[in-house]
Amino acid sequence: MPAGPPGADHTQGHDTGILARLTGQSHGRTGSPPRGGRYGLLLLVLIGTYLLAAFSGAKVATELQVVPFAVILLLSLRTSLLPAPWPAVIAVVTVVGSAVTFWTSLNGSRTGTAAEDFWKALLLLMAAIMVVRRVLARPTVTIQSIYGALSAYLITGLMGASVYAALNNLGTTDFFANSQPANTQTFQYFSFTTLTTLGYGDFTAVENGGRSIAVMEALTGQIFLATLVARLVAAYRTPDRPDTPGAGRQSEDVDGPGDDEDRD
């Protein structure tokens, strides 16, 4: 019979979070993953948003970019761990704030456009925080955990592009050196080459503000990709297959029944 007082929790001490798996303290998969935390759709929306902005040079596509960014936050909110009524409150603020900033950007002023860019960066920051928090709270490392980590990585790159665009609209000089064009496409290109530390050198920030943000983004990309994503992939295991009845007995008695008596 198990030792200990009645009602004692014999499951205490088992690791239930991904943080324990990442630090090597877990000894296997325990239980089934909780409901929620599915990020396949979010990852597809992020890829589509990036490609739409990269291959579309229309101004209206840039102004309407706040719409898919709001959708990204709402998708992240769907799988968040926030208690009620915070998900509903954040969703309402997201919709109203996106509509207001979009309206202010229509007047053509650089200040209004910068406000919309900062709002987009704030939406993406909140989405990244909720995704990473949800991924780390999962008791096991699954393919959805990897999808979530990759989604947060793409969100970080898009957030950096929005910050660069806001700084460009608030600045009085060119954002890039050598009079390189500053638009949504080049900001995304510069952000992701900085995040991944590729550093081609064809686009370089001129002002100290842009350079500071670029350094912080490069550090974030290094830490995020080399630690979180890499360790999630290393800790990932495919679902355990159910054991075939009788397989263990066969492995223990390879010679088959009756062989020991025959050798006697």
Phi and psi in degrees as a GROMACS rama.xvg file:
@    title "Ramachandran Plot"
@    xaxis  label "Phi"
@    yaxis  label "Psi"
@TYPE xy
-69.1204  140.251  PRO-2
-78.4371  158.947  ALA-3
116.256  160.509  GLY-4
-68.5192  156.561  PRO-5
-61.759  141.934  PRO-6
82.2022  3.97376  GLY-7
-68.8582  146.471  ALA-8
-87.0902  101.267  ASP-9
-79.1816  -5.71969  HIS-10
-92.3918  -1.31153  THR-11
-66.1378  138.678  GLN-12
106.16  -16.4743  GLY-13
-74.4832  140.75  HIS-14
-77.6969  133.238  ASP-15
-121.666  4.80202  THR-16
-125.972  160.219  GLY-17
-68.8908  -28.8565  ILE-18
-58.0027  -38.0178  LEU-19
-67.9082  -37.683  ALA-20
-64.2081  -39.2996  ARG-21
-69.758  -28.6207  LEU-22
-90.0462  2.91906  THR-23
79.1719  19.1408  GLY-24
-94.4515  -11.2654  GLN-25
-88.5266  150.012  SER-26
-116.189  19.2533  HIS-27
147.944  178.993  GLY-28
-85.5956  129.535  ARG-29
-125.513  123.966  THR-30
76.9995  -176.265  GLY-31
-107.365  148.464  SER-32
-64.0881  148.978  PRO-33
-71.5778  166.575  PRO-34
-70.8291  155.98  ARG-35
88.8999  -179.618  GLY-36
75.7617  35.1615  GLY-37
-99.7897  127.302  ARG-38
-124.758  13.0085  TYR-39
-63.8357  -45.7523  GLY-40
-64.9208  -41.1672  LEU-41
-61.0526  -41.155  LEU-42
-64.4342  -39.8888  LEU-43
-65.6336  -41.3006  LEU-44
-63.1031  -40.0696  VAL-45
-64.2449  -44.9963  LEU-46
-63.4874  -43.3188  ILE-47
-63.853  -38.6719  GLY-48
-63.8038  -42.9867  THR-49
-64.4015  -46.3497  TYR-50
-66.5298  -36.1278  LEU-51
-62.7992  -43.8788  LEU-52
-71.9476  -32.0404  ALA-53
-72.6864  -34.3781  ALA-54
-105.353  0.913039  PHE-55
-115.018  117.713  SER-56
-96.3424  6.22662  GLY-57
-70.5819  142.762  ALA-58
-67.151  -35.8621  LYS-59
-63.9964  -32.7352  VAL-60
-65.1587  -36.106  ALA-61
-69.4609  -42.3856  THR-62
-67.9595  -34.0855  GLU-63
-84.6201  4.13966  LEU-64
-64.6497  -20.9303  GLN-65
-64.8241  -24.8118  VAL-66
-67.5236  -54.6422  VAL-67
-64.0569  -28.7239  PRO-68
-67.0027  -38.0112  PHE-69
-65.4153  -38.5804  ALA-70
-62.8093  -38.9442  VAL-71
-60.2664  -44.3001  ILE-72
-65.0608  -40.9307  LEU-73
-65.5211  -37.3843  LEU-74
-66.7273  -38.3964  LEU-75
-67.4889  -35.4109  SER-76
-67.7331  -28.4821  LEU-77
-62.4222  -31.4527  ARG-78
-110.109  16.3719  THR-79
-77.5851  168.614  SER-80
-101.082  13.2916  LEU-81
-70.1128  137.608  LEU-82
-78.0369  158.263  PRO-83
-66.2462  145.506  ALA-84
-99.6088  19.6621  PRO-85
-60.8047  -40.263  TRP-86
-57.9263  -41.6294  PRO-87
-67.4364  -40.0332  ALA-88
-64.3315  -46.1224  VAL-89
-64.2951  -37.9816  ILE-90
-63.3166  -42.7592  ALA-91
-65.292  -44.8167  VAL-92
-62.4973  -37.1401  VAL-93
-62.9837  -46.9521  THR-94
-66.1938  -47.3046  VAL-95
-66.7116  -45.3109  VAL-96
-63.3541  -38.8423  GLY-97
-65.7918  -39.8473  SER-98
-65.4432  -41.3061  ALA-99
-67.3003  -46.8646  VAL-100
-67.1756  -33.5482  THR-101
-65.47  -39.8036  PHE-102
-65.7331  -40.3706  TRP-103
-67.0414  -28.2018  THR-104
-77.4512  -14.7748  SER-105
-74.0454  -18.0737  LEU-106
-75.3528  -8.08699  ASN-107
85.3398  -1.15593  GLY-108
-77.6043  148.164  SER-109
-67.963  -31.8748  ARG-110
-66.9247  -42.7253  THR-111
-64.257  -39.6253  GLY-112
-66.495  -39.2942  THR-113
-63.9655  -38.0846  ALA-114
-62.8389  -40.8206  ALA-115
-65.4893  -38.9587  GLU-116
-64.8183  -42.6274  ASP-117
-65.1757  -36.7047  PHE-118
-64.8384  -41.0575  TRP-119
-63.1482  -40.0618  LYS-120
-64.1768  -37.8571  ALA-121
-66.7273  -41.5677  LEU-122
-58.58  -45.463  LEU-123
-69.3494  -34.9822  LEU-124
-63.4612  -44.5671  LEU-125
-63.7059  -38.9886  MET-126
-65.0113  -42.895  ALA-127
-63.2563  -41.7925  ALA-128
-63.1459  -44.7555  ILE-129
-66.9942  -37.977  MET-130
-67.177  -47.5729  VAL-131
-63.7651  -42.0759  VAL-132
-61.7578  -40.7067  ARG-133
-70.2151  -38.151  ARG-134
-65.0571  -43.0316  VAL-135
-70.0508  -20.6213  LEU-136
-85.2445  -9.69424  ALA-137
-68.9365  138.765  ARG-138
-72.647  -20.8794  PRO-139
-134.019  159.091  THR-140
-91.5102  112.62  VAL-141
-119.335  178.982  THR-142
-64.3495  -29.4573  ILE-143
-67.4535  -32.1992  GLN-144
-63.2324  -41.208  SER-145
-69.4437  -41.1484  ILE-146
-57.8385  -43.3845  TYR-147
-64.4488  -41.5993  GLY-148
-65.2401  -41.5007  ALA-149
-65.7524  -36.672  LEU-150
-62.9656  -44.5117  SER-151
-63.0803  -33.6076  ALA-152
-66.5585  -44.4759  TYR-153
-66.7701  -37.3005  LEU-154
-61.0456  -39.831  ILE-155
-62.3787  -41.1777  THR-156
-65.6966  -42.0625  GLY-157
-66.9024  -35.2615  LEU-158
-64.7731  -41.384  MET-159
-61.8579  -39.5384  GLY-160
-62.7053  -38.8693  ALA-161
-66.0187  -38.8588  SER-162
-65.8497  -42.2583  VAL-163
-62.484  -39.8628  TYR-164
-64.7646  -39.6717  ALA-165
-65.4547  -42.5165  ALA-166
-64.1948  -35.1764  LEU-167
-66.2274  -39.5706  ASN-168
-72.4608  -26.4151  ASN-169
-88.8818  -17.1424  LEU-170
-81.4583  164.966  GLY-171
-106.708  -7.90539  THR-172
-120.821  174.476  THR-173
-64.9453  141.848  ASP-174
-74.2978  -42.2151  PHE-175
-98.5136  152.248  PHE-176
-74.4573  161.065  ALA-177
59.935  29.849  ASN-178
54.1106  36.6596  SER-179
-69.0765  146.23  GLN-180
-63.7373  140.273  PRO-181
-116.802  103.449  ALA-182
-146.854  -176.771  ASN-183
-59.5547  -41.0552  THR-184
-64.9652  -45.5438  GLN-185
-72.2518  -32.9982  THR-186
-66.2343  -42.0555  PHE-187
-64.7701  -41.6127  GLN-188
-61.7381  -46.5297  TYR-189
-65.307  -38.3929  PHE-190
-65.8244  -46.1885  SER-191
-75.4098  -32.6601  PHE-192
-68.2026  -29.1065  THR-193
-76.0944  -43.8645  THR-194
-61.1719  -39.9519  LEU-195
-87.9032  1.93846  THR-196
55.8952  33.7586  THR-197
-69.4966  -47.9679  LEU-198
60.9644  58.7155  GLY-199
-64.9245  -33.8388  TYR-200
90.6357  -2.85483  GLY-201
-75.4098  -24.0291  ASP-202
-123.797  126.68  PHE-203
-136.313  132.823  THR-204
-71.1528  141.301  ALA-205
-93.7113  -49.3086  VAL-206
-77.1567  157.681  GLU-207
-65.2293  -33.1098  ASN-208
-62.7676  -47.1634  GLY-209
-64.258  -38.232  GLY-210
-66.8472  -39.3196  ARG-211
-64.1323  -44.6598  SER-212
-63.4623  -37.6938  ILE-213
-64.0764  -39.6004  ALA-214
-65.1018  -44.1699  VAL-215
-63.8125  -37.6021  MET-216
-67.7829  -39.5178  GLU-217
-64.3396  -41.0897  ALA-218
-64.6156  -41.5416  LEU-219
-62.3614  -42.3399  THR-220
-63.5622  -40.0107  GLY-221
-63.7739  -48.5091  GLN-222
-65.6964  -43.3509  ILE-223
-65.5705  -48.017  PHE-224
-76.5039  -39.1028  LEU-225
-81.4446  -18.2563  ALA-226
-112.579  -65.5018  THR-227
-66.0632  -56.9021  LEU-228
-64.0712  -44.5943  VAL-229
-62.763  -41.3266  ALA-230
-72.49  -32.9743  ARG-231
-63.2418  -43.7693  LEU-232
-64.3835  -39.8987  VAL-233
-67.4518  -34.0656  ALA-234
-86.1575  -8.11273  ALA-235
-70.882  137.193  TYR-236
-131.18  142.966  ARG-237
-70.5363  154.072  THR-238
-55.6577  137.148  PRO-239
-64.9352  135.797  ASP-240
-85.07  140.499  ARG-241
-65.4007  140.6  PRO-242
-69.3154  141.453  ASP-243
-75.8308  130.655  THR-244
-56.7513  130.859  PRO-245
87.2803  -4.622  GLY-246
-68.6696  -38.9907  ALA-247
-65.9699  -39.5565  GLY-248
-65.2703  -37.0555  ARG-249
-66.7863  -37.4115  GLN-250
-70.8427  -28.7059  SER-251
-79.6648  -34.5966  GLU-252
-118.313  77.2428  ASP-253
-66.9153  -35.3104  VAL-254
-70.8502  -17.5279  ASP-255
94.6748  162.075  GLY-256
-67.0422  138.549  PRO-257
91.6995  -10.6803  GLY-258
-70.5404  -34.2452  ASP-259
-64.5556  -40.3894  ASP-260
-66.5011  -33.9899  GLU-261
-65.8096  -36.5717  ASP-262
-70.3157  -26.8977  ARG-263
